[in-house]
Amino acid sequence: MSTSTNPVIAFAGSHRIAAGQLALVALKAKELIDRNDSAAILIFDDVTSEQVEVDFRGSAEQVLQRLAANEPPTAIPKENSGSHEPARGPGRPKLGVIGREVTLLPRHWDWLNAQSGGASVALRKLVEDARRHSEQRDQLRRAQEYAYRFMSAMAGNSVNFDEATRALFAGDQAGFESLIETWTADVRDHLRILASRAFSARP
């Protein structure tokens, strides 16, 4: 579990109770818990479906204070103290270029050094090409994982769960929609949104 800076969605059992920024959703959940301390609340990151940890003890103000304390710290610019800059390593840090060790066989170095611009330029081109070719595949994999994570947490015991999982990873949108049709409306509707990101990411 983790805190989140993305929008979140909260469920009490299988019913959606709130969605939006974490502080507002936490307040809605806190109101419900104060009325019914046995309410089973789950809060999910609206993008990754990771469960978000919220400590509901105490007052609403105390809940918000704890959430604020867990926010990522804001970067504070370093003051110019007049001290000398540390010695620079390889690369060009001001341009975002960082030097690190790469271990290759001699024939690999021979090929890289023979390329236009030398080894560094050739390596950067190879990495960018690989990123472009794998970007869509990586996006699909992440979207499937995010949808499956929510499915497992909220519908793991539902009828047709295994079949729906297979349809999700097979890219069978029509089959998936049919298999989850009888699930609880709030869970089904949010899952459709998550799954649509996976289906639309397919090549």
C-alpha positions as CSV (number, residue, x, y, z in Angstrom):
1,M,0.0,0.0,0.0
2,S,1.1,3.6,-0.5
3,T,0.0,7.2,-0.5
4,S,-0.9,8.7,-3.8
5,T,-0.6,12.0,-5.7
6,N,-3.0,10.7,-8.4
7,P,-6.7,10.9,-8.2
8,V,-8.2,8.1,-6.1
9,I,-11.5,6.2,-5.9
10,A,-12.9,4.8,-2.7
11,F,-15.3,1.8,-2.1
12,A,-17.2,0.7,0.9
13,G,-17.6,-3.0,0.2
14,S,-18.5,-3.1,-3.4
15,H,-20.1,0.3,-3.6
16,R,-18.3,3.4,-4.7
17,I,-18.5,6.3,-2.2
18,A,-16.2,9.0,-3.7
19,A,-13.6,9.7,-6.3
20,G,-11.1,12.6,-6.8
21,Q,-8.2,14.1,-4.9
22,L,-7.1,12.0,-1.9
23,A,-7.9,14.6,0.8
24,L,-11.5,15.0,-0.3
25,V,-12.1,11.2,-0.8
26,A,-10.6,10.6,2.7
27,L,-13.0,13.0,4.2
28,K,-16.0,11.2,2.6
29,A,-14.7,7.9,3.8
30,K,-14.1,9.3,7.3
31,E,-17.7,10.5,7.4
32,L,-18.9,7.0,6.6
33,I,-16.6,5.4,9.2
34,D,-17.8,7.8,11.9
35,R,-21.4,6.6,11.2
36,N,-20.4,3.0,10.8
37,D,-17.1,1.9,12.3
38,S,-17.4,-1.5,10.7
39,A,-17.5,-0.2,7.2
40,A,-14.9,-1.9,5.0
41,I,-13.2,0.9,3.1
42,L,-10.7,0.4,0.2
43,I,-9.1,3.4,-1.6
44,F,-7.4,2.8,-4.9
45,D,-5.1,5.0,-7.0
46,D,-7.2,5.8,-10.0
47,V,-4.3,5.2,-12.4
48,T,-2.4,2.2,-11.0
49,S,-5.1,0.6,-8.8
50,E,-2.6,0.4,-6.0
51,Q,-4.4,0.5,-2.6
52,V,-3.8,3.8,-0.8
53,E,-3.1,3.8,2.9
54,V,-5.2,6.2,5.1
55,D,-5.1,6.3,8.8
56,F,-8.7,7.2,9.9
57,R,-8.0,7.5,13.6
58,G,-9.0,10.6,15.4
59,S,-10.8,13.6,14.0
60,A,-11.2,14.6,10.3
61,E,-8.6,17.3,10.9
62,Q,-6.1,14.8,12.3
63,V,-6.7,12.5,9.2
64,L,-6.0,15.4,6.9
65,Q,-2.9,16.5,8.9
66,R,-1.4,13.0,8.6
67,L,-2.1,13.0,4.9
68,A,-0.4,16.3,4.5
69,A,2.6,15.1,6.4
70,N,3.0,12.2,3.9
71,E,3.1,14.5,0.9
72,P,6.3,14.4,-1.1
73,P,8.6,17.3,0.1
74,T,8.9,20.3,-2.1
75,A,12.4,20.8,-3.5
76,I,14.1,23.8,-2.0
77,P,16.7,25.6,-4.1
78,K,20.2,25.5,-2.7
79,E,21.5,28.8,-1.6
80,N,24.7,30.0,-3.2
81,S,27.1,29.6,-0.3
82,G,30.2,30.6,-2.3
83,S,31.7,27.2,-2.0
84,H,33.4,25.5,-4.9
85,E,31.3,23.1,-7.0
86,P,32.2,19.4,-6.6
87,A,34.4,17.9,-9.1
88,R,32.5,16.7,-12.2
89,G,32.5,13.2,-13.4
90,P,32.1,12.1,-17.0
91,G,29.2,13.4,-19.1
92,R,27.6,16.8,-19.3
93,P,25.3,17.2,-16.2
94,K,24.1,20.7,-17.2
95,L,22.7,19.2,-20.4
96,G,21.2,16.2,-18.6
97,V,23.9,13.8,-19.9
98,I,25.3,11.5,-17.2
99,G,28.3,9.3,-17.5
100,R,28.1,5.8,-16.2
101,E,30.1,2.6,-16.7
102,V,29.0,0.3,-19.6
103,T,30.6,-3.1,-20.0
104,L,30.7,-4.6,-23.5
105,L,32.8,-7.1,-25.4
106,P,35.6,-5.8,-27.6
107,R,33.7,-6.4,-30.8
108,H,30.8,-4.3,-29.5
109,W,33.2,-1.4,-28.7
110,D,34.8,-1.7,-32.1
111,W,31.4,-1.5,-33.8
112,L,30.3,1.5,-31.6
113,N,33.4,3.4,-32.1
114,A,33.1,3.0,-35.9
115,Q,29.7,4.6,-35.9
116,S,29.1,8.3,-36.9
117,G,29.5,10.4,-33.8
118,G,31.3,7.7,-31.8
119,A,30.2,5.2,-29.1
120,S,28.1,7.7,-27.0
121,V,26.0,8.9,-29.9
122,A,25.5,5.4,-31.2
123,L,24.4,4.1,-27.8
124,R,21.9,6.9,-27.4
125,K,20.4,6.2,-30.8
126,L,20.1,2.5,-30.0
127,V,18.4,3.3,-26.7
128,E,15.9,5.7,-28.2
129,D,15.0,3.3,-31.0
130,A,14.4,0.5,-28.4
131,R,12.3,2.8,-26.3
132,R,10.1,3.8,-29.3
133,H,9.6,0.1,-30.3
134,S,8.7,-1.1,-26.8
135,E,6.7,1.9,-25.7
136,Q,3.3,0.6,-26.9
137,R,4.0,-2.9,-25.6
138,D,5.0,-1.5,-22.2
139,Q,1.9,0.7,-22.1
140,L,-0.3,-2.3,-22.8
141,R,1.3,-4.4,-20.1
142,R,0.9,-1.7,-17.5
143,A,-2.7,-1.0,-18.4
144,Q,-3.5,-4.8,-18.1
145,E,-1.7,-5.0,-14.8
146,Y,-3.6,-2.0,-13.4
147,A,-7.0,-3.4,-14.4
148,Y,-6.1,-6.9,-13.1
149,R,-4.9,-5.4,-9.8
150,F,-8.3,-3.8,-9.2
151,M,-10.1,-7.0,-10.4
152,S,-8.3,-9.2,-8.0
153,A,-8.9,-6.9,-5.0
154,M,-12.6,-6.2,-5.7
155,A,-13.9,-9.1,-7.8
156,G,-11.6,-12.0,-7.1
157,N,-14.5,-14.2,-6.0
158,S,-17.0,-13.1,-8.6
159,V,-18.5,-15.4,-11.1
160,N,-16.5,-15.6,-14.4
161,F,-13.4,-14.0,-12.8
162,D,-10.9,-16.4,-14.3
163,E,-12.6,-16.2,-17.7
164,A,-12.7,-12.4,-17.6
165,T,-9.0,-12.3,-16.7
166,R,-8.1,-14.4,-19.7
167,A,-10.3,-12.1,-21.9
168,L,-8.5,-9.1,-20.5
169,F,-5.0,-10.3,-21.3
170,A,-6.1,-11.8,-24.7
171,G,-7.5,-8.4,-25.8
172,D,-11.1,-9.8,-26.1
173,Q,-13.1,-6.7,-25.2
174,A,-16.5,-8.0,-26.2
175,G,-15.9,-11.2,-24.3
176,F,-14.6,-9.3,-21.3
177,E,-17.6,-7.0,-21.3
178,S,-20.0,-9.9,-21.4
179,L,-18.3,-11.8,-18.6
180,I,-18.4,-8.9,-16.1
181,E,-21.9,-7.8,-17.0
182,T,-23.5,-9.3,-13.8
183,W,-20.8,-7.9,-11.4
184,T,-21.7,-5.2,-8.9
185,A,-22.4,-2.0,-10.9
186,D,-19.9,0.2,-9.3
187,V,-17.1,-2.3,-9.5
188,R,-18.0,-3.3,-13.0
189,D,-18.2,0.4,-14.2
190,H,-14.8,1.3,-12.8
191,L,-13.2,-1.9,-14.1
192,R,-14.6,-1.0,-17.6
193,I,-12.7,2.3,-17.5
194,L,-9.5,0.6,-16.4
195,A,-9.8,-2.2,-19.0
196,S,-10.6,0.2,-21.8
197,R,-7.1,1.7,-21.3
198,A,-5.7,-1.8,-21.9
199,F,-7.8,-2.6,-24.9
200,S,-7.1,0.8,-26.5
201,A,-3.4,0.3,-26.0
202,R,-3.2,-2.8,-28.1
203,P,-1.4,-2.4,-31.5
